[in-house]
Amino acid sequence: MAALGAAVLLVGVVVGSATLAATGVIGGTSPTPSASPAATPVSASTPDLSPTPQPTPTVTPTPTATPVPTPRPAPSVHEFAVAAGTEPSTAADPFHPGVVAVVTEQVNWWAPGRGCSRPAVRVSKNGGATWSAPSHPWGSACQDIHAVVAWGPNGRLWVGNAISLNPGVLMTVTHSDDFGKTWSKRYVENFNPRWVGCFASIAVDNWPASPNFGTVYVAYNWLPDKYGPGVSVMASRDGTTWAHTDVKVGSTLASYPYALRIGYRVEAAPDGTAFVSYYESDLKSWSSSNIFHEGSVKNVGRRGIEISRIHFAGQTLSADSPVWATSISVKEPQFDSGLAVDDTGRAWLAVENGGKIRVGPVGGSWTDISIAGKNGLKPSIAISGQTIFVGWHPQDKSGARMRTYYTISYDGGQTWLPPAQVTGNSWSPKAASVTNGVGLRENAVFANGTVYWAYGDARSGLKSYLAVIKP
């Protein structure tokens, strides 16, 4: 994306309520509070992002046991090389096991922070073991470098990306019903003026009982005014007719009227709504000519992750006032965080947290996952029932090597497996010194009992890989 300057991925800081180290599992005893203050639940005065409580039958109380991990076989873990290139995004067909897609970029940098790419989509029908020839939804044109994919019902594969229109770019979406062999006429949004942004996220409502089953949601940025990027969301049931809304800026701190909002993630919920989350920093001053620059410490009032619930009724799309989900201390999570929704409709986040990865439901208790001697970076999260997957990239505190780790909870986040490497490979960040490194749109999805997690790596040139993990 032409707007993205050289992004240095460091570490976010968040206050957690429990710590999981690489040496063991939180289990056998209740999670031990850390020395830091406990996470603050969303107050009653803020919009409630939890699902509507349902009446429960009266039962005779029984003693509550201390959470202990259920003994299970070790997860099955395989890693497959997808293709040369960076910025991978993945999607799995929720109704056809083993069908997965990855979109990657071959970025052409013609100046520092200035480049474009020809996004390539590859499809596997055997869980990542082999891949189709690349398909190019935008043809031969060199476009933005942050394409994203999502799979919906009836084998429909959606892909979104910004396209260059002199001046600026606009968000576009297309879909394929034949595994990427052909693509529909591209929809070019006309809700917002052209800008240099977009940096999109895409999701499909694949909850069969949802009133919006099959709806595709796209979140992207634009410039509504001088006070910071806007959070735009559009949705469609057929890819032809689209509705649009914006998430308004929530309450900012006094004397900090500017809000830098970036790094959007969108996911559908089982009740027919959706969630969009993003990084926000409240600033005394900000300039659209230097988007990511936050100035000195005195210019920053607060940093954190916000989340809003999206409603789609008829042809009307609307957004609730955002909720401040958690505070952080540095700006790097503006590029990478994880969002997932469980089958009760509760939104979960995974964010960088002072060298750790902080995971938890919005308004609930959070867990800090850490590995001694390493800083946790770029988390992804995926959920199926009570099983929660978290993947991330620990970097040696010396900065010398990066690795790829994951952990799993089988009991809704009460206990976790010890962090484990996907493979024994590591690589030097110096091998990915290009703008944005190996990518900023990494994600994980849970489909048919399997986690698919796409990420970039520089162990042998700039390449994209897919971890396939069966809990």
N, C-alpha and C positions, 0 to 999 in steps of 0.2 A: 504494500500500500504506500503510495507516494508520500502520504502524510506521516508515516511512521519513521522517526529518526532512529539513530542507533540506540537500541533498547538494551540496557544492561540489567539482567535478571539477578536481583539480590534477594533480600529476605524480608518478609513482612513480620510485624509484631502484633500479637493479639493476646489478650488475657484469657487463659484457659482454666478449666475447673478440674481436670484430671490429666495425668501424664502417663503415656505409654512409652516405655523405653524399648530399645531393641533387645534388651536382655530378658524380657518376659512378657506375660500377658496380664492385662488387668482382669483378674479373676481369682476365685478362691476367697478374696476379700473384696469389699466394696472399693471403688476407685478412691485413691488417696488424694485429697486436695493438694494442689501445688502451693508454693509459698506465695504465689501471686493471688490477688483478690479473685473471688469467684466471678464467673460471667454473670452479667446482669440480665435477667429475663426482660422481654419486651413488656413495657408497662401497660396497665389496663387502659390507659388513655390513647394508646396507639391502635391502629387497625389490627384486628386479630387475623393472623395468617393461618391459624390452625383450622382443620375441618370442623364443621358444626357438630358439637357433641350429640351423640345418640343415646336414648334411654337404655340402661342395661338392667337385666333381670337381677333380682335380689338373690344373693348366694350367701351361704354360711362362710364367714371369714376363715381362712386357713393361715397358718404361720408363713411368713415370707422368708424364703431361703436366700442366702447370700448368692449373688450371681456367680456361677461357675461355668466356664466354657463347655459346651457339649462336645464330648470326644468325637472327632471326625477324622476320616482319612485326610492326608495332606492334599491340598488342591493340585489339580493337574495344570501344569504350566507349560505353554509352548510359545515360542517367539518366531515370527516369520518376517523376512524382509519383503517389503512391498515394492519399493522403487527408489531410484535416486531422486532427491528433492527434499524439500522442507515443508513446514506448515501443514502437517497432516490433520485431517478431520475424518472421523469414521462414523458409520451408521450400520446397524444390523437389521435385517428384515425380521420383525417380531413374530411373524406368522409362518416363516419358512426357515427351519434350523440350518445353520451353516452358511446362509447367504449374507454376505457382508460387503460393504463398499468403503473405499478410502479415496479421498481427493488429496492430491499433493501439488506442490508448486515447484517450478524450475525458474527461479527469479533471475531476471536480467537486471543487474545493477549498473546503471550508466553514470551515476554520481552518488556521493554519500547520501544515504537516505532517500534516494530516488531510483525507483525500479518498477518493473511490471513482470507479469508472468502469464503463461498459458496454462490455466488449471487443467489437470488431468485426473479423470475418475477411472478407477479400476475396480472390478467386481470379482469376488471369489464366491464360488458355490460349494466349496468344501472347507469352510471355516478358516480360510487364509492360507491354506497349503499351496494353492496355485492361484494365479490372477489372470484376468482377461487383458487383452491389449488396451492401452489407454484410450479413453474417450474424451473428447474436448467439447464440453457444452457450449463454449463461447467461440468455437471455431479456431481459426488461426490467429485471432487478434490477441495482442498482449494487454492483459487486464490487471485488476487489483490482485494482491497476493494473499488474500485471506478468504478463499472459498470454503464453504461449509456444506455438509450433506446431512440428510435425515431420511429415514425410510418410513413409509406409511403403509396403510392397508392396501390390499390388492396388488402388491408388488410395486407400488409407485415409489420411485427414488427421486427425492427433491434435492436441488442444489442451489445455493445462493452465493452471490458475489457482487461487488461493485464493478461497474464498467466505466471506462473513461469517456467523458463527454466534455469537449473543450468549451468552456473551462469546467473543471471539477469532475466529480463522479456522481453516479446515482445507483441505488440498490436495484438489483435484478434477481429474478427467480425463474427457474425452469424445472421441468420434471421429465422423467423417462419411465415408460411402462414396459420396456424390453431390455432391462439390465444395462442401460447406457448406450445401446446401439443407435437409438434416435432420441431426439429431445424436442419437447414442445416449444412453441413460439415463446420467446422470453418475455416475461412481464417486467417492464421498467417502471418503477414507482414514480408517481408524479405528485406526491404529497408534500415534498419538501424542496427547497431550492438546492441547487448543486453545491457540494462542498468537497473537501479533500478526504472526508471520513468514510464511514460505513462500519468496518471492523465488525462484521455481522455474526449472529448466532441464529440457529434454525432448529426447530423441533416440530414433531407431528404428534397430535393426540392419538395415541394407540391404545387408549383405555376402552375396551369394547362397550362398556355400559355408559360411557360418557355421552352427553347430548351433543357434543362437538367432535365425536369420533371421526378421525380422518382429516381434521382441520390442521393446516400448517401455520406455524407462527414464525415470524422473523423479527428480530430485534437488531437495531443498527443506530449509529449516531449521525447527527447532522448539526448545523449551527443555527439555532433560532434567534440568538441575540448575542450581545457582547459579553454576557455573563457566564458563558460556558456551553459545552456541547449538550444537545438534547438527546433524550432517550425515546426513540421512535419504535413503535411496534405495529406491524401489519399482519393480517390474518386472512386466510382464504380457505374455502371448502372445496374449491375446484381448480384453483390456479389461474382462473380468469378474472373473477370478481373479487376484489380485495377491500377490506376495511382497514382503518388506520386510527391510531391514537398516539398520544405522547404521555409519558410519565412526567408529571410536573415536579419541579424541584420541591423537596420537602422543606421543613424549617431549617434554615441555616443559622449559624452563630451570629450574634450581633457583631457588626464591624467586619464581617466576612461575607460579602454579598455574592461572591463568585463561586460557582460550583463546577469543578472539573469532574465530569462523569464519563467513565470509559470502561472497557472490558466487559461488555454485556453478555449475559447468559440467559437463555430462555428454555423453559421446560413446561410441558402440559401436566395438568392435574386430573385425577379421575372424576371430579365433579363437573368438568367442562370448562373450568377456568385454566389459567396458566400463570406462571411466575416469571418475572424478569429480575435478575440481580445484576449489580454493577458496583464498581469502585467509585467512591466520591471523596473529594477533598474540598473543604470550605476554605476559600482564599480571600485575602484582602484585595488582591489584584490578579489579573490573568489576561493573556493575550492570545487571540486566535492565530497569530502569526508564529507562535511558539507553543504549540498545543500542550505538550507534556511538562513544560517548565512550571514548577510550583514556587520558585523563588526560595528565599531563605526560610529558616525555621519560623521567624517572626511573621512571615506571610501566610502561614498555615494555621488555621484554627483547629481543624480536626481531620482525620482520615478514617475511612471505614468502608464497610460493605452495606449497601441498601438493597431492599427488595420490595417489589410491588406485585399485587395480584391483578391479573388481566381478565376482563370479562368479555365474552363474545355472545351477544344475544341478537338473533335476527341478522341484520347487517350492521349492527352497531358494536364497535369495539371501544372499551373504556378501561381506564387504569385507576386503581385505588391510590390514595396518597401513600408514598413509600414509607417503609419502616426501616429505621436504623438498626441493622441486625447485629453488628459488632464493630468495635473500633480497632484500628491498627495504627502502627507508628511510622511506617515507611511506605513509599509509593509504589514499590514494585508489583504488589498484587493487582494494580490497575490493568495488567496485561493478562494474568492467568489466575483463575479461581475455578472452583467446581460447584455446580448446582445440580441437585437431583430431587425428585419427588417420590415419596413412598406410597404404598397402596392405600394409606389412610388419608392421603392428600396433604401431608406435612412436607414442607420444603426443608432440605438439608443443604448445608454449605461446607465447602472445604477451602481453607485459605492459608496462606503462609502466616507464620506466627513466631517471630523471634528465633528463627532457625528450626522451628517445628512446623508441623502441619496440624492445623486446628480444624476439627470436624464436629458438627453438631446440628441439631434441628433448630430452626429459627424459633426463639423464645424458650428453648430448652437447655439442657446441660451439654457442655462441649468437652471434648477430649483432645489433648495435645499429644501428637505422635512424634517421637524424636528418635534419632540415632546418634549415639555418642560421637563427637568429633566431626559432625557433618551438619550442614544447613539444608533444611528441606525447601524445595522449590517446585513450582508448577504442579499443583495438585489436580487430580481428576477424581470424580466420585460417581458411582453407579449403585443403584439399589434395586433389589427384587425381594419382596416380602420382608423378612427380618434380616436378610443377608445384605451387608453393606460392603462394597469394595472401595478402597482408596489407593490410588497409585500416585507416585511423585518421583522427583529426581533429587536425591541428596547430593550435595557438593561438598568435598573436603573443605574444611574451614581455611585451609591454605589456598583454596581455589584451584588446586592442581588437577583433580579428577571429578567427573560426574558419573553417577550410576542410576539405575532404574529399580525402584523398590515398590512393594505393594504390601497391604495388610487387608484382612477381612474380619468383619464381625458377623457372627451367626445369630446374634440375639438382639438386634436392633440397636447396637452401639453400646451395650453394657460391658462387653468384654471383647478383646481383639487378639488375633493371632500376633505373634512377634513379627515385626517387619522382616520381609525376606526379599532377596534380589530376584528379578525375573530371570536374568542370566548372570554369569560372572563377568560380563563385559563392563568396561569403563572407558571413558574418553576425556580428552582434554578440552576444556572450554575454548582454548586458543584455536582449536581446529574448527570452531564455528564462530569466527569473529565477524562474519557478515552481519548486516543489520537484522535484528530480531533473532539472531542465532539460528537454531534448528526449528523454531516455530513458536507461535503464541496461541494457536487454536486447538491444542491437544485436547482430547476428550475420551471418555470411556462410556460404553453403553452395555446394558444388561439385556440379553435376549435369549429366550429358550434355555435358561439355566446356565448360560455362558457369558462371561465378561469379555468384551472386545475393547482393547485400549490401544489407541494409535499415538505414536510419539516420534519425534525426530531424534537423531543420534549422529554423532560425528566420529564413531569408532573406526570407520573405513570410508571416509568421504562423507558428504552430507546426504543422508539417506533417511527414509521413513520406514518404521517398523510397526508391526501389530502383535501385541501380546494377547494370547487366547488362554483364558484362565477359567477352569471349571471348579467352582468351590466344592 
